[in-house]
């Protein structure tokens, strides 16, 4: 607290608001069970899984590339190409979504370029 208190009138108003809100059972239940929408939860899980996949695929790709350079067998080269392609696609998708998200945040934070100048 910074030392400021509510006046008696403000305290009474606040108590009245709290009393009215406590009577609203639907609101009380909704607030008790407040969770993010399913779509947002799934997107969050998908992002975490993509991060886990990339954290495993990038070193695997590098190790396979080293093994392909050392052994030179066709099987290892094909495996390197397949794993490398999947890694590149996932990495491209992650970078693209991050750029889009930052672009949206930047556009949302600034003023709209479509607004008309005030006269």
For each residue, the residues with C-beta under 8 A, 3 or more apart:
1: 4
2:
3:
4: 1
5:
6: 10 11 14
7: 10 11
8: 11 12
9: 12 13
10: 6 7 13 14
11: 6 7 8 14 15
12: 8 9 15 16
13: 9 10 16 17
14: 6 10 11 17 18
15: 11 12 18 19
16: 12 13 19 20
17: 13 14 20 21
18: 14 15 21 22
19: 15 16 22 23
20: 16 17 23 24
21: 17 18 24 27 28
22: 18 19 28
23: 19 20
24: 20 21 27 28
25: 28 29
26: 29 30
27: 21 24 30 31
28: 21 22 24 25 31 32
29: 25 26 32 33
30: 26 27 33 34
31: 27 28 34
32: 28 29
33: 29 30
34: 30 31
35: 41
36: 40 41 44
37: 40 41
38: 41 42
39: 42 43
40: 36 37 43 44
41: 35 36 37 38 44 45
42: 38 39 45 46
43: 39 40 46 47
44: 36 40 41 47 48
45: 41 42 48 49
46: 42 43 49 50
47: 43 44 50 51 97
48: 44 45 51 52
49: 45 46 52 53
50: 46 47 53 54 90 93 94
51: 47 48 54 55 94
52: 48 49 55 56
53: 49 50 56 57 90
54: 50 51 57 58 87 90 91 94
55: 51 52 58 59
56: 52 53 59 60
57: 53 54 60 61 83 86 87 90
58: 54 55 61 62 87 91
59: 55 56 62 63
60: 56 57 63 64 83 87
61: 57 58 64 65 80 83 84 87
62: 58 59 65 66
63: 59 60 66 67
64: 60 61 67 68 76 79 80 83 84
65: 61 62 68 69 80 84
66: 62 63 69 70
67: 63 64 70 71 76 80
68: 64 65 71 72 73 76 77 79 80
69: 65 66 72
70: 66 67
71: 67 68 76
72: 68 69 76 77
73: 68 76 77
74: 77 78
75: 78 79
76: 64 67 68 71 72 73 79 80
77: 68 72 73 74 80 81
78: 74 75 81 82
79: 64 68 75 76 82 83
80: 61 64 65 67 68 76 77 83 84
81: 77 78 84 85
82: 78 79 85 86
83: 57 60 61 64 79 80 86 87
84: 61 64 65 80 81 87 88
85: 81 82 88 89
86: 57 82 83 89 90
87: 54 57 58 60 61 83 84 90 91
88: 84 85 91 92
89: 85 86 92 93
90: 50 53 54 57 86 87 93 94
91: 54 58 87 88 94 95
92: 88 89 95 96
93: 50 89 90 96 97
94: 50 51 54 90 91 97 98
95: 91 92 98 99
96: 92 93 99 100
97: 47 93 94 100 101
98: 94 95 101 102
99: 95 96 102 103
100: 96 97 103 104
101: 97 98 104 105
102: 98 99 105 106
103: 99 100 106 107
104: 100 101 107 108
105: 101 102 108 109
106: 102 103 109 110
107: 103 104 110
108: 104 105
109: 105 106
110: 106 107
111: 115
112: 115
113:
114:
115: 111 112
116:
117:
118:
119:
